[in-house]
Amino acid sequence: MNDPFDDTLHAYFKQHKTEIADDGFSKKIIHKLPLTPKHTWILYVAYLLGLVVFFALNPFYALLSQVMDFVTKISFFHAPTTISVFAFLSVCFLFGLFVKISFDESIV
């Protein structure tokens, strides 16, 4: 279903379409652009340097300790009660309803 305003705009711009003559300037520029960059070796050097620094700093221990810390902390959490889940979902619903009503009023 299209909006009548969109249809009006589409018809207006279709009726008033104009072409700007560039005497082939755009085609000349497009054909002069390089197809592939000539300095791709810089990307490969930066990639290899990044790998060397990554393995030299050895972040695996820090990452593993963070994961283990997260697993031990999450094991102490208790399952939420039904009332708290219902309250959370109710607040989310009311917030979504408020946003929708505010958005609908801003369009009008």
NUZAFI-472291 format. One record per residue: residue in one letter; chain; x, y, z of N, C-alpha, C, CB in turn. Coordinates in pm, whole numbers, plus 50000, padded with zeros to 5 digits. Glycine has a CB too. Example, Ala and Ser with C-alpha at 12.3 -4.5 7.8 and 13.67 -1.06 7.14 Angstrom:
<fises>
<fise 'A','A',<51319,49431,50780>,<51230,49550,50780>,<51320,49670,50780>,<51131,49553,50905>>,
<fise 'S','A',<51285,49775,50708>,<51367,49894,50714>,<51290,50003,50787>,<51408,49940,50572>>,
</fises>
This chain:
<fises>
<fise 'M','A',<50084,49883,50000>,<50000,50000,50000>,<50089,50124,50000>,<49904,49999,50122>>,
<fise 'N','A',<50073,50205,49898>,<50156,50324,49884>,<50091,50444,49949>,<50185,50353,49737>>,
<fise 'D','A',<50175,50529,49999>,<50129,50654,50057>,<50097,50750,49944>,<50236,50713,50154>>,
<fise 'P','A',<49984,50821,49950>,<49950,50915,49842>,<50056,51025,49826>,<49815,50979,49869>>,
<fise 'F','A',<50117,51066,49935>,<50222,51167,49927>,<50342,51115,49848>,<50266,51211,50068>>,
<fise 'D','A',<50377,50988,49871>,<50488,50928,49795>,<50455,50920,49647>,<50520,50787,49849>>,
<fise 'D','A',<50332,50884,49617>,<50291,50876,49476>,<50297,51014,49410>,<50149,50818,49465>>,
<fise 'T','A',<50256,51117,49485>,<50259,51253,49431>,<50403,51296,49404>,<50191,51351,49529>>,
<fise 'L','A',<50493,51269,49500>,<50634,51303,49480>,<50694,51228,49362>,<50714,51273,49607>>,
<fise 'H','A',<50662,51099,49353>,<50715,51018,49243>,<50668,51074,49109>,<50672,50870,49258>>,
<fise 'A','A',<50541,51109,49099>,<50488,51164,48974>,<50552,51299,48942>,<50334,51178,48982>>,
<fise 'Y','A',<50572,51382,49044>,<50632,51514,49022>,<50774,51501,48968>,<50633,51595,49152>>,
<fise 'F','A',<50855,51417,49033>,<50994,51404,48990>,<51005,51332,48856>,<51074,51331,49095>>,
<fise 'K','A',<50913,51244,48826>,<50913,51176,48697>,<50881,51277,48586>,<50810,51060,48695>>,
<fise 'Q','A',<50788,51369,48615>,<50749,51469,48516>,<50858,51574,48496>,<50620,51537,48559>>,
<fise 'H','A',<50930,51611,48601>,<51028,51718,48593>,<51172,51666,48587>,<51012,51809,48712>>,
<fise 'K','A',<51191,51546,48537>,<51326,51489,48528>,<51405,51561,48419>,<51319,51336,48498>>,
<fise 'T','A',<51526,51600,48453>,<51613,51665,48354>,<51748,51596,48353>,<51630,51817,48386>>,
<fise 'E','A',<51808,51593,48239>,<51941,51535,48222>,<52041,51649,48210>,<51947,51441,48097>>,
<fise 'I','A',<52155,51632,48273>,<52262,51731,48263>,<52364,51679,48164>,<52328,51759,48403>>,
<fise 'A','A',<52388,51757,48060>,<52482,51716,47956>,<52625,51730,48008>,<52462,51799,47827>>,
<fise 'D','A',<52701,51622,47999>,<52840,51628,48042>,<52936,51592,47929>,<52863,51535,48160>>,
<fise 'D','A',<52886,51573,47809>,<52967,51545,47690>,<53064,51429,47710>,<53045,51669,47650>>,
<fise 'G','A',<53018,51323,47776>,<53101,51205,47796>,<53203,51216,47907>,<53170,51174,47671>>,
<fise 'F','A',<53197,51320,47988>,<53294,51341,48095>,<53290,51227,48196>,<53267,51474,48165>>,
<fise 'S','A',<53172,51184,48235>,<53160,51077,48334>,<53222,50948,48284>,<53013,51054,48370>>,
<fise 'K','A',<53197,50913,48159>,<53253,50790,48103>,<53405,50796,48095>,<53195,50763,47964>>,
<fise 'K','A',<53459,50913,48062>,<53605,50928,48056>,<53667,50906,48195>,<53644,51067,48002>>,
<fise 'I','A',<53605,50963,48297>,<53658,50950,48433>,<53650,50806,48479>,<53582,51042,48529>>,
<fise 'I','A',<53539,50739,48453>,<53521,50600,48496>,<53626,50511,48430>,<53379,50550,48461>>,
<fise 'H','A',<53657,50534,48304>,<53755,50450,48235>,<53898,50480,48278>,<53742,50469,48085>>,
<fise 'K','A',<53924,50596,48334>,<54058,50627,48381>,<54086,50577,48522>,<54080,50775,48376>>,
<fise 'L','A',<53982,50539,48595>,<54001,50489,48731>,<54069,50352,48727>,<53867,50480,48806>>,
<fise 'P','A',<54161,50326,48818>,<54227,50194,48819>,<54129,50086,48865>,<54352,50195,48911>>,
<fise 'L','A',<54143,49967,48806>,<54055,49856,48842>,<54094,49796,48975>,<54057,49749,48734>>,
<fise 'T','A',<54223,49785,48999>,<54270,49730,49126>,<54371,49827,49186>,<54332,49589,49107>>,
<fise 'P','A',<54373,49837,49317>,<54473,49925,49378>,<54614,49870,49357>,<54444,49942,49528>>,
<fise 'K','A',<54710,49961,49342>,<54848,49920,49315>,<54927,49895,49442>,<54917,50024,49231>>,
<fise 'H','A',<54874,49935,49556>,<54948,49925,49681>,<54885,49822,49775>,<54955,50061,49749>>,
<fise 'T','A',<54844,49708,49723>,<54783,49606,49808>,<54886,49540,49900>,<54715,49499,49723>>,
<fise 'W','A',<55013,49552,49868>,<55115,49490,49953>,<55115,49550,50092>,<55254,49505,49889>>,
<fise 'I','A',<55071,49677,50105>,<55065,49741,50237>,<54966,49668,50326>,<55025,49890,50223>>,
<fise 'L','A',<54855,49624,50269>,<54756,49550,50347>,<54813,49419,50399>,<54631,49523,50263>>,
<fise 'Y','A',<54887,49349,50313>,<54944,49221,50354>,<55051,49239,50463>,<55004,49150,50233>>,
<fise 'V','A',<55131,49343,50451>,<55232,49370,50552>,<55166,49404,50685>,<55325,49484,50508>>,
<fise 'A','A',<55062,49487,50681>,<54991,49524,50804>,<54924,49402,50866>,<54887,49634,50775>>,
<fise 'Y','A',<54869,49314,50784>,<54807,49192,50834>,<54910,49103,50904>,<54741,49116,50718>>,
<fise 'L','A',<55023,49082,50839>,<55127,48999,50900>,<55184,49061,51027>,<55239,48975,50800>>,
<fise 'L','A',<55202,49193,51027>,<55249,49261,51146>,<55148,49247,51261>,<55275,49409,51116>>,
<fise 'G','A',<55022,49257,51229>,<54918,49238,51330>,<54920,49098,51388>,<54782,49267,51272>>,
<fise 'L','A',<54940,48997,51303>,<54949,48860,51352>,<55070,48840,51443>,<54955,48762,51235>>,
<fise 'V','A',<55183,48897,51405>,<55304,48884,51485>,<55283,48949,51622>,<55426,48949,51413>>,
<fise 'V','A',<55226,49067,51625>,<55203,49136,51753>,<55101,49059,51836>,<55154,49281,51729>>,
<fise 'F','A',<54999,49005,51771>,<54896,48929,51842>,<54957,48809,51913>,<54786,48883,51746>>,
<fise 'F','A',<55036,48731,51842>,<55094,48611,51903>,<55209,48645,51998>,<55143,48516,51795>>,
<fise 'A','A',<55274,48757,51974>,<55384,48796,52064>,<55331,48837,52200>,<55465,48912,52002>>,
<fise 'L','A',<55218,48902,52205>,<55162,48946,52332>,<55090,48834,52406>,<55066,49061,52310>>,
<fise 'N','A',<55058,48728,52338>,<54996,48609,52396>,<54874,48643,52483>,<55099,48534,52479>>,
<fise 'P','A',<54767,48691,52421>,<54648,48727,52498>,<54560,48608,52533>,<54567,48829,52422>>,
<fise 'F','A',<54602,48488,52495>,<54517,48372,52520>,<54496,48347,52669>,<54577,48248,52455>>,
<fise 'Y','A',<54598,48369,52748>,<54584,48347,52892>,<54483,48445,52952>,<54720,48361,52961>>,
<fise 'A','A',<54492,48571,52912>,<54398,48671,52963>,<54255,48639,52920>,<54437,48812,52916>>,
<fise 'L','A',<54239,48599,52795>,<54106,48564,52745>,<54051,48443,52819>,<54111,48536,52594>>,
<fise 'L','A',<54133,48343,52838>,<54089,48222,52908>,<54053,48254,53053>,<54198,48114,52904>>,
<fise 'S','A',<54130,48338,53119>,<54098,48372,53258>,<53967,48451,53267>,<54212,48453,53321>>,
<fise 'Q','A',<53940,48536,53169>,<53814,48611,53168>,<53695,48518,53148>,<53815,48717,53058>>,
<fise 'V','A',<53708,48421,53059>,<53600,48325,53036>,<53576,48241,53161>,<53632,48234,52916>>,
<fise 'M','A',<53682,48196,53224>,<53667,48115,53345>,<53605,48196,53458>,<53802,48058,53388>>,
<fise 'D','A',<53643,48322,53470>,<53586,48409,53572>,<53436,48429,53547>,<53658,48544,53574>>,
<fise 'F','A',<53399,48447,53422>,<53257,48464,53388>,<53177,48338,53422>,<53241,48497,53240>>,
<fise 'V','A',<53232,48221,53389>,<53162,48095,53415>,<53145,48073,53565>,<53239,47976,53354>>,
<fise 'T','A',<53246,48104,53644>,<53232,48085,53789>,<53134,48184,53849>,<53367,48098,53857>>,
<fise 'K','A',<53130,48307,53798>,<53036,48406,53852>,<52893,48372,53814>,<53072,48546,53801>>,
<fise 'I','A',<52872,48326,53694>,<52736,48297,53650>,<52679,48174,53721>,<52733,48276,53498>>,
<fise 'S','A',<52764,48087,53770>,<52715,47968,53838>,<52653,48002,53973>,<52827,47868,53856>>,
<fise 'F','A',<52681,48121,54028>,<52624,48161,54156>,<52490,48233,54143>,<52721,48249,54230>>,
<fise 'F','A',<52448,48263,54019>,<52320,48329,54000>,<52207,48231,54024>,<52309,48390,53859>>,
<fise 'H','A',<52094,48284,54070>,<51975,48201,54090>,<51875,48233,53980>,<51913,48224,54231>>,
<fise 'A','A',<51792,48137,53950>,<51690,48158,53848>,<51592,48265,53897>,<51616,48025,53815>>,
<fise 'P','A',<51550,48354,53810>,<51456,48458,53852>,<51319,48399,53883>,<51444,48566,53743>>,
<fise 'T','A',<51249,48463,53971>,<51115,48415,54006>,<51018,48453,53896>,<51069,48474,54142>>,
<fise 'T','A',<50903,48389,53897>,<50802,48415,53796>,<50753,48559,53804>,<50685,48318,53811>>,
<fise 'I','A',<50741,48611,53925>,<50692,48748,53942>,<50790,48848,53883>,<50667,48778,54091>>,
<fise 'S','A',<50920,48826,53904>,<51017,48922,53851>,<51021,48916,53698>,<51157,48893,53909>>,
<fise 'V','A',<51006,48798,53641>,<51003,48785,53495>,<50879,48855,53441>,<51005,48636,53451>>,
<fise 'F','A',<50764,48834,53508>,<50640,48898,53465>,<50651,49050,53475>,<50521,48847,53548>>,
<fise 'A','A',<50711,49100,53582>,<50728,49245,53600>,<50820,49302,53492>,<50784,49276,53739>>,
<fise 'F','A',<50929,49233,53461>,<51020,49278,53357>,<50951,49284,53222>,<51142,49186,53349>>,
<fise 'L','A',<50877,49179,53188>,<50807,49178,53059>,<50698,49284,53054>,<50746,49040,53034>>,
<fise 'S','A',<50633,49310,53166>,<50529,49414,53170>,<50590,49552,53146>,<50455,49412,53305>>,
<fise 'V','A',<50703,49578,53210>,<50770,49706,53190>,<50815,49721,53045>,<50891,49719,53285>>,
<fise 'C','A',<50869,49614,52986>,<50910,49619,52846>,<50791,49646,52755>,<50979,49487,52805>>,
<fise 'F','A',<50678,49581,52783>,<50558,49600,52702>,<50509,49744,52713>,<50447,49502,52746>>,
<fise 'L','A',<50502,49796,52835>,<50455,49933,52854>,<50549,50035,52789>,<50440,49964,53003>>,
<fise 'F','A',<50678,50011,52797>,<50774,50099,52732>,<50756,50095,52580>,<50918,50060,52770>>,
<fise 'G','A',<50740,49975,52525>,<50718,49962,52381>,<50589,50030,52337>,<50715,49816,52341>>,
<fise 'L','A',<50485,50017,52418>,<50357,50082,52389>,<50373,50234,52392>,<50249,50036,52489>>,
<fise 'F','A',<50446,50285,52491>,<50470,50428,52501>,<50548,50479,52379>,<50547,50461,52629>>,
<fise 'V','A',<50649,50406,52338>,<50729,50447,52222>,<50645,50446,52097>,<50851,50355,52204>>,
<fise 'K','A',<50561,50343,52080>,<50476,50335,51962>,<50377,50450,51958>,<50401,50200,51958>>,
<fise 'I','A',<50314,50481,52070>,<50218,50591,52074>,<50289,50723,52046>,<50146,50595,52211>>,
<fise 'S','A',<50406,50743,52104>,<50481,50866,52080>,<50522,50878,51934>,<50606,50871,52170>>,
<fise 'F','A',<50561,50767,51874>,<50603,50768,51734>,<50483,50796,51644>,<50668,50634,51696>>,
<fise 'D','A',<50368,50734,51673>,<50248,50757,51592>,<50202,50902,51600>,<50136,50664,51637>>,
<fise 'E','A',<50213,50962,51718>,<50171,51102,51733>,<50267,51196,51664>,<50159,51140,51881>>,
<fise 'S','A',<50395,51161,51655>,<50491,51249,51592>,<50475,51250,51441>,<50632,51209,51630>>,
<fise 'I','A',<50419,51144,51385>,<50398,51137,51240>,<50282,51229,51199>,<50369,50991,51195>>,
<fise 'V','A',<50179,51230,51281>,<50061,51312,51249>,<50095,51454,51267>,<49941,51276,51336>>,
</fises>
